């Protein structure tokens, strides 16, 4: 019988010379889903790649005296090496400079032009080079890019336009009728309420001010706009538009596009409109995951807070890093990267729970039976509960994985791991070994633990793929009893199980020592970005130190540790169950933060929206009403219990501006 098909993609990544742990998060999650589906017997196509055109790359290459392709080739090698390091099992890697992709994009552009979905006109508008995005005047925030907060350029040029507005109602109707199309549901609501219902404008899809892009064949002065070019990769990688489109016929439509939340609108609006215009099926699902943040801020090379995954893998091994990314963060939500949390997960979950279970079981079989269990068995009162939980865990994992709830799936597996450790405590092999008449009970107990470990080793394969093989080697588990469906059967290990102790799977880490070393390693990898960011700050610090100090409870040095920024409140709501708190979403340059503030008695949510506020930026996040709050909105207090928001005198100061 032919296998069921499963096609999953990551976004194609912009070729940066330093992909950070945030990029790795998306790709590890996608890889985990692809591995899970393969284990379930699906015929999987997992696509990733690089988005290699655009003005930004052309400028960078020119500044280094290189041709764009030459500059990018070197970076792509590093990206592929990183995916190899992280054990990413992609089936195809596409580059938008690949000849077959360029030809297919030209055909797509010509077809859309011929049928009237693309037309020629003049364009005048604002363009953000880093985001490769156009914006209208009203979409700008304080005259800057609404996505990243950087400066934009006024572009005046002849351009081809895609009739995006033509497909507005059709896309809206599709989303309303297919409520699972864009996940999590909050993303779909955002697209409907913020983009589709207010109305779509036609999209400029060619440029003449630079040359590094797919040429428009019938009008050589134009190159194809990057999003038409980049989005097409999901079908061109399968041979669409080529002489051999067998892979396209086999795998399209995609089952899941996995993308970061910042590019959801391109995938959920522009891409469906293109497919509708081409009369092609839409992908079955788009999943917009959250960001991996540091102290509430999105990782960004320009900010200097990126974490190099190579540093982490070198120190702790790839499976430890994969486990942390998948377990610590609920996929779809933002998650905070924290060195202490990473080490805590390694010590608690991997070293104590899983690693200790594997090693102590092998150790007891070696100690009490010379490494080989006899086939004599005497049941204990604790067997049935462990057996039932072990064979029932796979279905719980499957239910979570179908929703891409990786953290929930791992919780179910670790429930079984901890129950198995508890079984050891209940049966007390160290007591049973002292009574010759209880050797059968001892052998039975250790067999139960080993069989539970076999099932666990099958279930962890999609998440931490290197570890199962190390377990199988120690337990002499053959390939015949490790298929996914065999995790639902009990008693497949041979009765006379022979084991051989190996090295520790996850050595325990000295938290204090390791934190210091890890901080140093990460800071070293951030040195250049931090130095660039800090030049202006150091000038300001020097000015402050040159001024006389006034009597105070703290020193100037202490005060300089507090980083204040201008923020703009873009949303505010009442917190249920709280008399004082408002939940605010505050824009600070290129990032957005949730900040709770006890100002409900003095300000309504409607009054808060649009206000420029002063934010204590580098406070440690704290949980309030079950959610983390990243920072503090500062207020003046008249001493009588009345509060007034602190703000800047000049309204034109953009969000994210520093306060000194």
C-alpha positions in Angstrom: 0.0 0.0 0.0 1.3 3.5 -0.9 2.4 5.6 2.0 0.4 8.7 2.9 2.2 11.9 1.9 3.3 14.7 4.2 4.9 17.9 3.0 6.3 20.3 5.6 8.4 23.5 5.2 10.3 26.1 7.2 10.6 29.6 5.8 13.6 30.0 3.5 16.1 32.0 5.6 17.8 35.2 4.7 21.5 34.5 4.3 23.0 36.0 7.4 26.5 35.3 8.5 25.2 34.4 11.9 22.0 32.4 12.3 21.0 32.5 16.0 19.2 30.1 18.3 15.9 31.7 17.3 16.3 30.6 13.7 17.3 27.1 15.0 14.1 27.0 17.1 11.9 27.1 14.0 14.0 24.5 12.1 14.3 22.1 15.0 10.6 22.2 15.6 9.9 21.5 11.9 12.5 18.7 11.9 10.8 17.1 14.9 7.5 17.0 13.1 9.1 15.6 10.0 10.8 12.9 12.0 7.6 12.0 13.8 5.7 11.6 10.6 8.4 9.4 9.1 8.2 7.2 12.2 4.5 7.0 11.7 5.1 5.6 8.2 4.4 8.7 6.1 6.3 9.6 2.9 7.7 12.9 4.1 9.1 15.8 2.1 10.8 18.4 4.4 11.9 21.6 2.7 14.2 24.4 3.9 16.5 26.8 2.1 17.7 30.4 1.6 16.1 33.5 0.3 19.0 35.1 -1.6 17.7 38.1 -3.6 17.1 41.8 -2.7 18.6 45.2 -2.3 20.0 44.6 1.1 22.2 41.7 0.0 23.3 43.6 -3.1 24.4 46.5 -0.9 26.2 44.3 1.6 28.1 42.4 -1.1 29.0 45.6 -3.0 30.3 47.2 0.3 32.7 44.2 0.6 33.8 44.4 -3.0 32.0 41.1 -3.9 29.3 40.0 -6.3 26.1 39.0 -4.4 26.2 35.4 -5.4 29.9 35.1 -4.4 29.1 36.7 -1.0 26.0 34.5 -0.4 27.7 31.2 -1.4 30.1 31.4 1.6 27.2 32.0 4.0 25.1 29.1 2.7 27.9 26.7 3.5 27.7 27.9 7.1 23.9 27.5 7.2 24.1 24.0 6.0 26.8 23.2 8.5 24.6 24.5 11.3 21.7 22.3 10.2 24.0 19.4 10.1 25.2 20.2 13.6 21.6 20.4 14.9 20.8 17.0 13.1 18.2 18.6 10.8 16.9 15.9 8.4 15.7 18.0 5.6 14.9 16.3 2.3 15.6 19.3 0.0 17.4 22.6 0.4 16.4 25.3 -2.1 18.3 28.5 -3.0 16.3 31.2 -4.8 19.4 31.6 -7.0 18.9 28.0 -8.3 18.4 28.1 -12.1 15.2 26.0 -12.0 13.7 28.3 -9.4 14.5 31.5 -11.4 12.9 30.1 -14.5 9.8 29.0 -12.7 9.4 32.4 -11.0 9.7 34.0 -14.4 6.9 31.8 -15.8 4.7 32.5 -12.8 5.2 36.2 -13.2 4.4 36.1 -16.9 1.3 34.0 -16.4 -0.1 36.4 -13.8 0.7 39.3 -16.2 -0.9 37.6 -19.2 -4.1 36.9 -17.3 -4.3 40.5 -15.9 -3.4 39.8 -12.3 -0.2 41.8 -12.7 -0.3 45.2 -14.3 2.2 48.0 -14.9 1.9 51.4 -13.1 4.0 53.9 -11.1 4.8 53.4 -7.4 5.6 55.9 -4.8 5.8 54.7 -1.2 8.0 53.8 1.7 10.4 50.9 1.6 12.2 49.1 4.4 15.3 47.5 3.0 16.0 45.1 6.0 12.4 43.8 5.9 12.2 43.9 2.1 8.7 45.4 2.6 6.7 48.4 1.2 4.5 50.5 3.5 2.0 53.3 2.9 2.3 56.6 4.9 -0.4 55.6 7.4 1.3 52.2 8.1 4.5 53.8 9.3 5.1 54.3 13.0 6.7 57.7 13.8 8.0 57.7 10.2 9.7 54.3 10.6 9.1 50.7 9.6 6.2 49.3 11.7 7.9 45.9 11.8 11.5 46.6 12.7 11.5 50.3 13.7 14.3 51.2 11.3 14.4 54.1 8.8 12.5 53.7 5.5 13.3 55.1 2.1 10.8 57.0 -0.2 10.8 55.0 -3.4 9.5 56.5 -6.6 9.7 54.2 -9.6 7.9 52.4 -12.3 6.6 49.1 -11.0 4.4 46.1 -11.7 1.6 45.5 -9.3 -0.2 42.3 -8.2 -4.0 42.7 -7.8 -3.9 41.6 -4.2 -7.2 43.5 -3.5 -9.0 41.3 -6.0 -8.6 38.3 -3.7 -9.4 40.0 -0.4 -13.0 38.7 -0.1 -12.0 35.3 -1.3 -9.2 34.9 1.3 -11.5 36.3 4.1 -14.2 33.8 3.2 -11.7 31.0 3.1 -10.3 31.8 6.5 -13.8 32.1 8.0 -14.8 28.7 6.6 -11.5 27.0 7.5 -10.8 28.0 11.1 -7.8 25.7 11.4 -6.0 27.1 8.3 -3.8 29.5 10.3 -2.6 28.4 13.7 -2.6 29.4 16.5 -6.1 30.9 16.1 -4.9 34.3 17.4 -2.8 34.6 14.2 -5.9 34.1 12.0 -7.9 36.6 14.0 -5.1 39.1 13.6 -5.0 38.6 9.8 -8.8 39.0 9.5 -9.2 42.0 11.8 -6.0 43.9 11.0 -5.6 43.3 7.3 -8.5 41.6 5.5 -11.5 43.5 6.9 -9.8 47.0 6.7 -9.0 46.2 3.0 -6.0 45.1 1.0 -4.1 47.3 -1.4 -2.5 46.1 -4.6 1.1 45.0 -4.1 4.2 46.4 -5.9 5.9 43.2 -7.2 8.9 44.5 -9.2 11.8 47.0 -8.7 14.0 48.9 -11.0 16.3 50.6 -8.5 18.5 47.5 -8.1 19.4 44.5 -10.2 19.9 41.6 -7.7 16.8 39.7 -8.3 14.9 37.4 -10.7 14.7 39.4 -14.0 11.3 40.1 -15.5 11.8 38.4 -18.8 9.5 40.6 -20.9 10.8 43.8 -19.3 14.5 43.5 -18.5 14.7 46.7 -16.5 12.6 45.1 -13.7 13.4 42.4 -11.2 10.7 40.4 -9.3 9.8 41.7 -5.8 11.4 39.4 -3.2 8.1 38.1 -1.7 6.7 36.9 -5.0 10.2 35.3 -5.6 10.6 33.8 -2.1 7.1 32.5 -1.6 7.1 30.6 -4.9 9.8 28.4 -3.5 7.3 26.1 -1.9 6.1 24.9 -5.3 9.2 25.5 -7.5 11.3 23.2 -5.1 8.9 20.5 -6.2 9.4 21.2 -9.9 6.4 23.3 -10.5 6.9 25.2 -13.8 9.6 22.8 -15.0 9.5 19.8 -17.4 9.4 17.4 -14.4 6.7 18.4 -12.0 6.3 14.9 -10.5 7.2 15.9 -7.0 4.7 18.8 -7.2 2.0 16.4 -8.3 3.0 14.0 -5.5 3.3 16.4 -2.5 1.3 19.6 -3.1 -0.6 21.0 -1.3 1.7 21.4 1.6 0.5 20.0 4.9 2.1 22.6 7.0 4.1 25.8 6.4 6.0 26.6 9.6 6.9 30.3 9.8 7.7 33.0 12.4 4.9 35.3 13.5 6.6 38.3 11.9 6.1 36.9 8.4 2.6 35.4 8.9 0.8 38.0 6.8 3.0 37.2 3.7 2.2 33.5 4.0 -1.4 33.9 5.1 -2.5 36.7 2.6 0.0 37.2 -0.3 0.8 33.5 -0.8 -2.9 32.3 -0.8 -3.7 35.2 -3.2 -0.9 34.1 -5.6 -2.1 30.5 -5.4 -5.7 31.5 -6.1 -4.6 33.6 -9.1 -2.6 30.5 -10.4 -5.7 28.3 -9.7 -3.6 26.1 -7.4 -4.6 24.5 -4.1 -3.8 26.3 -0.9 -1.6 24.8 1.8 -3.6 22.8 4.4 -2.2 24.7 7.3 0.1 27.6 8.2 1.6 27.6 11.7 3.0 30.9 13.0 5.2 30.3 15.9 6.4 32.8 18.4 9.8 34.3 19.1 12.6 33.0 21.3 13.3 36.2 23.3 16.0 37.3 25.7 14.7 39.5 28.6 11.5 40.1 26.7 13.2 41.3 23.5 13.4 39.5 20.2 16.8 38.2 19.3 18.4 40.5 16.8 21.9 40.8 15.5 21.6 44.6 15.5 20.6 44.7 19.1 23.5 42.4 20.0 21.5 39.8 22.0 21.8 36.8 19.7 22.8 33.4 21.1 25.0 31.3 18.8 23.6 27.7 18.7 27.1 26.4 17.9 28.4 27.6 21.3 25.5 25.7 23.1 25.9 22.5 21.1 29.6 22.4 21.6 29.1 22.7 25.4 26.1 20.5 26.0 25.4 18.3 22.9 22.8 18.7 20.2 20.1 16.6 22.0 20.2 18.8 25.1 19.6 21.9 23.1 16.9 20.4 21.0 15.2 19.2 24.1 15.3 22.6 25.8 13.9 24.4 22.8 11.0 21.9 22.4 10.2 21.4 26.1 10.7 24.9 27.5 8.4 26.8 25.1 4.8 26.2 24.1 5.0 26.2 20.3 3.1 29.2 19.0 3.9 31.4 22.0 6.9 33.6 22.7 9.5 31.9 25.0 12.3 33.3 27.0 15.8 32.0 26.5 17.6 31.8 29.8 21.0 30.2 30.6 19.8 29.1 34.0 16.7 27.5 32.7 18.7 25.6 30.1 21.1 24.1 32.6 18.2 23.4 35.0 16.4 21.4 32.2 19.5 19.5 31.4 20.2 18.6 35.1 16.6 17.8 36.1 14.9 16.3 33.0 17.8 14.8 31.1 20.5 13.9 33.7 18.3 13.1 36.7 15.2 11.7 35.1 16.2 10.0 31.8 19.9 9.6 32.1 19.7 8.2 35.7 16.9 5.8 34.8 18.9 4.3 31.9 22.2 4.0 33.8 20.8 2.8 37.2 18.8 0.1 35.4 21.8 -1.2 33.5 23.9 -0.9 36.7 21.5 -3.0 38.7 21.2 -5.7 36.1 25.0 -5.9 36.0 25.3 -5.9 39.7 22.6 -8.4 40.6 22.7 -10.7 37.5 26.1 -10.2 35.9 24.6 -8.3 33.1 22.0 -10.8 31.9 18.5 -11.2 33.3 17.3 -14.8 33.9 13.9 -15.9 32.4 12.5 -16.6 35.9 9.7 -14.1 36.8 7.5 -13.4 39.8 5.1 -10.5 39.4 4.8 -7.6 41.8 1.8 -5.5 42.9 3.1 -2.5 40.9 3.4 -4.1 37.4 0.0 -3.5 36.0 0.0 0.3 36.5 3.4 0.7 34.8 2.5 -1.6 31.9 -0.8 0.3 31.3 0.8 3.7 31.4 3.7 2.6 29.2 1.6 1.3 26.3 -0.9 4.2 26.6 1.7 7.0 26.3 2.1 6.8 22.6 -1.5 7.8 21.9 -1.1 10.8 24.1 2.1 11.8 22.3 0.4 11.4 19.0 -2.6 13.6 20.0 -0.2 16.4 21.0 2.0 16.1 18.0 -0.9 16.4 15.5 -1.4 19.9 17.0 2.4 20.6 17.0 2.2 20.8 20.8 5.8 19.6 21.2 6.1 20.6 24.9 2.9 18.7 25.7 4.2 15.6 24.0 7.4 15.7 25.9 5.5 16.2 29.2 3.6 12.9 28.5 6.9 11.0 27.8 8.5 12.4 30.9 5.5 11.4 33.0 6.3 7.8 31.9 10.0 8.3 32.7 9.1 9.6 36.2 6.6 6.8 36.7 9.3 4.3 35.8 11.7 5.8 38.3 8.9 5.6 40.9 8.4 1.9 40.0 12.0 1.3 41.0 11.4 3.0 44.3 8.3 0.9 44.9 9.8 -2.5 44.1 13.1 -1.7 45.8 15.5 -3.9 43.9 18.3 -3.2 46.5 16.1 -5.0 49.1 14.9 -7.8 46.9 18.5 -8.7 46.0 19.2 -9.7 49.6 16.6 -12.5 49.6 17.4 -15.5 47.3 13.7 -16.5 47.2 12.9 -13.1 45.7 15.3 -13.4 42.7 12.3 -13.9 40.4 10.6 -10.8 41.7 13.9 -8.9 41.3 14.3 -10.1 37.7 10.7 -9.2 37.0 11.1 -5.7 38.4 14.2 -5.0 36.4 12.7 -6.4 33.2 9.7 -4.0 33.7 12.0 -1.1 34.0 14.0 -2.1 30.9 10.9 -2.7 28.8 9.6 0.8 29.8 12.9 2.2 28.8 12.5 0.5 25.4 9.2 2.2 24.9 10.6 5.6 26.0 13.5 5.2 23.6 11.0 4.9 20.7 8.9 7.9 21.8 11.9 10.3 22.2 13.2 9.7 18.7 11.7 12.7 17.0 12.9 15.1 19.7 16.4 14.0 20.6 17.4 11.6 17.8 21.0 10.8 19.0 20.0 9.5 22.4 17.9 6.5 21.4 20.7 4.7 19.7 22.9 5.1 22.8 20.1 3.5 24.8 19.6 0.6 22.3 23.3 -0.1 22.4 23.4 -0.4 26.2 20.2 -2.6 26.3 21.0 -4.6 23.2 17.7 -3.6 21.7 17.4 -4.8 18.1 15.8 -2.9 15.2 13.0 -5.4 15.1 11.4 -4.0 18.3 11.7 -0.2 17.9 9.0 0.7 15.3 6.6 3.4 16.5 3.7 1.0 16.7 5.8 -1.3 18.9 5.7 1.4 21.6 2.1 0.4 22.1 3.0 -3.2 22.9 4.4 -4.6 26.2 6.9 -7.4 26.6 8.9 -7.2 23.3 12.3 -7.3 25.0 13.9 -10.8 25.2 13.3 -12.6 28.5 17.0 -13.2 29.0 17.9 -9.5 28.4 21.7 -8.8 28.2 22.9 -5.3 28.9 26.2 -3.5 28.7 26.9 -0.3 30.6 27.9 2.7 28.5 28.9 6.3 29.2 26.4 8.6 30.9 23.8 10.0 28.5 23.6 13.5 30.1 26.3 14.2 32.8 25.1 16.5 35.5 26.3 20.1 35.4 27.7 22.3 38.1 25.2 25.1 37.9 27.3 27.9 39.4 30.4 27.1 37.5 28.7 26.4 34.2 26.6 29.6 34.3 29.8 31.7 34.6 31.5 29.8 31.7 28.4 29.9 29.5 27.9 33.6 30.0 31.5 34.2 29.0 31.1 32.0 25.9 27.9 33.7 24.8 29.3 37.2 25.4 32.3 36.3 23.3 30.1 35.3 20.4 28.1 38.6 20.8 31.2 40.9 21.2 31.1 42.7 17.9 27.4 43.5 18.0 27.5 44.6 21.6 30.5 46.8 20.9 28.7 48.5 18.0 25.6 49.0 20.1 27.6 50.3 23.1 29.6 53.1 21.5 27.0 55.8 21.9 26.0 54.4 25.4 29.6 54.7 26.6 29.8 58.3 25.4 26.7 59.0 27.5 28.1 57.1 30.5 31.3 59.1 30.3 29.4 62.4 30.3 27.5 61.2 33.4 30.6 60.2 35.2 32.2 63.6 34.5 29.3 65.3 36.2 29.3 65.8 40.0 27.5 63.2 42.0 24.7 64.3 44.3 23.8 62.6 47.6 21.6 59.6 46.9 20.6 56.1 48.1 22.5 54.6 45.1 25.6 55.6 43.2 25.6 56.8 39.6 27.1 53.4 38.6 24.1 51.7 40.1 21.7 54.1 38.3 23.4 53.5 34.9 22.5 49.8 35.2 18.9 50.8 34.7 18.1 51.1 31.0 15.1 53.4 30.2 13.4 53.6 26.8 10.5 55.4 25.2 7.7 53.0 24.5 4.4 53.4 22.6 1.3 51.6 24.0 -0.3 50.0 21.0 -2.9 47.9 22.9 -4.3 47.8 26.4 -6.9 45.7 28.2 -8.3 45.1 31.6 -6.9 42.2 33.6 -9.7 39.9 34.8 -9.6 39.4 38.6 -7.4 42.5 39.2 -8.5 45.8 40.6 -5.4 47.7 39.5 -3.7 46.0 36.6 -3.9 46.8 32.9 -2.2 44.5 30.4 -0.4 46.7 27.9 1.4 45.8 24.6 4.2 48.3 24.3 6.2 48.9 21.1 9.9 49.6 21.7 11.5 50.1 18.3 11.5 46.7 16.5 10.0 44.7 19.4 6.8 44.5 21.3 6.4 43.6 24.9 3.7 42.7 27.3 3.9 45.0 30.4 1.5 44.9 33.3 0.9 48.2 35.1 -1.1 49.0 38.2 -2.7 52.1 36.7 -6.3 51.0 36.1 -7.7 53.5 38.8 -6.2 56.4 36.8 -6.3 55.3 33.1 -8.7 53.4 31.0 -7.4 51.0 28.3 -8.7 53.4 25.6 -6.7 56.3 27.2 -3.5 54.2 27.3 -3.4 53.3 23.5 -1.2 55.7 21.6 0.5 57.1 24.7 4.3 57.5 24.7 5.6 56.1 28.0 8.9 55.7 29.8 9.8 52.0 30.3 12.3 50.4 32.6 13.6 48.2 29.9 16.1 45.7 31.5 14.2 44.6 34.5 14.1 40.8 35.1 10.7 39.5 33.8 8.2 38.6 36.5 5.0 36.6 36.5 1.8 38.5 37.0 -1.7 37.0 36.8 -0.2 33.9 35.3 1.8 35.7 32.6 5.3 37.2 32.4 5.6 41.0 32.4 8.7 42.4 30.6 9.5 45.7 32.2 7.8 48.6 34.0 5.9 51.7 32.9 7.1 54.6 35.0 4.7 57.0 36.7 4.9 60.1 39.0 3.3 59.8 42.4 2.0 63.0 44.1 2.3 61.4 47.6 -1.5 61.2 47.9 -1.9 58.0 45.9 -2.4 59.7 42.5 -0.3 58.5 39.5 0.6 60.2 36.3 2.4 58.6 33.4 5.9 59.8 32.6 6.4 60.7 29.0 8.6 62.8 26.6 8.0 66.4 26.0 8.4 66.0 22.2 5.9 63.5 20.7 8.0 62.9 17.6 10.5 60.8 19.6 10.2 57.3 18.2 9.5 54.3 20.3 12.7 52.5 21.4 14.6 55.8 21.9 17.0 55.6 24.8 16.6 57.8 27.9 19.7 59.2 29.5 
